[in-house]
């Protein structure tokens, strides 16, 4: 029989081996430590333009990750610290354009997303409608329409100060500034018994849905006083417009050429 002391010594050795675990193989390489996850961020930027003209749109609202910014005068916008890898949705809104949205992922330091917006209305069509209405109101010779004529002018409106335009102002055809619109049109309606305002050859230069310039031919045929003295004015005009709210307003009026026949 095995002596009791040897049995006890054997159990002690086994317990020591299990307590210490498996002996490491000196030839086996040590496992590499896990690298910490590094989050990377980039910048999303671009320019918002008018799809018809390609010109920048200022004041459009661009939203990303519930943060909104307005485009600058050059149509630009930028968002910083956008997480790599995720899918994001960029939204653009403007009262004069159709809403726009685009989904994208980012895996670079700087991602450029340029956006072209479709206008809700065609400015060229609106310009023709504007001058049709302007002509109808002037030819009506109805004093009740004077406030409607005033509403076609911006409160910042001013006429040019060159010789031809100043002659048109002096003859009562063109208001000098916004405050002069009602007095000038009132005098025009009082002095003339017949008016024809013909806007032809309309050429439109659209900047974007809130700004445009128009050049055209203006022919005015009028009969003055009880004697119905015939007056004719032929002019080449330049107008500048700005959309204020939903309506186009005249902000500038210039006579480039003037031929007045009394």
C-alpha positions, 0 to 999 in steps of 0.5 A, a space after each residue: 500500500 502507498 503510504 498516506 504521506 505520499 498520497 497527500 503529496 500527490 494531491 498537493 502537486 495536482 492542486 498546484 498544477 490546476 491552480 497555475 493553469 496551462 503552462 505557456 508555450 514560450 514559442 507561441 506569439 502573444 496575441 495583439 492588443 485590440 485597437 480602440 475604435 477611432 471615429 472619423 468625421 468630415 465636412 459636407 459643403 456645396 452650392 445651391 443653384 437655380 436649375 434654369 440659370 445655374 446662378 446661386 440661390 441665396 437664403 435657401 434653407 439646407 438641413 442635415 442631422 436636424 441642423 439648418 443653415 441658410 445659403 450665403 449670397 454665393 449660394 454656399 453652405 457647409 456642415 462640420 463634424 459629420 460622422 463617416 460611414 452613416 447614411 445621411 439625408 440632406 434637405 433643401 427648402 426655399 419658398 420659390 423652389 420645389 423641395 429637394 432631398 438627397 441621401 448619401 454616405 461620407 467616407 472622406 474629409 470633405 464631401 461636396 454636394 452641389 444642388 440645383 433647385 427647380 423653380 416653382 414658377 417660370 419667371 419669364 412667363 411671370 414677366 410677360 404677365 406682369 407687363 400685360 397687367 401693368 399695361 391694362 392698369 395704366 390704360 384704364 385711366 381709372 383712379 381706383 386702380 392707382 393703388 394697384 399700380 403702386 403695388 407693382 413698385 418696391 418701396 425701394 424703387 428709384 428711377 435712373 438719373 441719366 438725361 433720358 430718364 429724367 426727361 421721362 420723369 419730367 414728362 410724367 411718364 415715369 415715377 421718380 421714386 416710390 413716394 412719387 408713384 401715386 402723384 405721378 400716376 394721378 397726374 397722368 390720369 388727370 391730364 390724359 383722356 386716352 392712353 396706350 402703353 405697349 410693351 414689346 420686344 421683351 428680353 428677360 435676364 433671370 438671375 434666380 426666382 427672386 431677381 431678374 432684369 428686363 429690357 423692352 420697347 415701350 410705345 406710349 400713345 396718348 391724347 391730352 386734354 379736351 383738345 385730345 392733343 396727340 402725344 407719342 413716346 417711344 423708348 427703349 427701357 431697362 427694368 430691374 425686378 425683385 420678388 417680394 413675398 409672392 409678387 414681383 416688384 419694380 426696383 429700377 427703371 431706366 430709359 435707354 433711348 427716348 423719342 418724344 413726339 408732341 
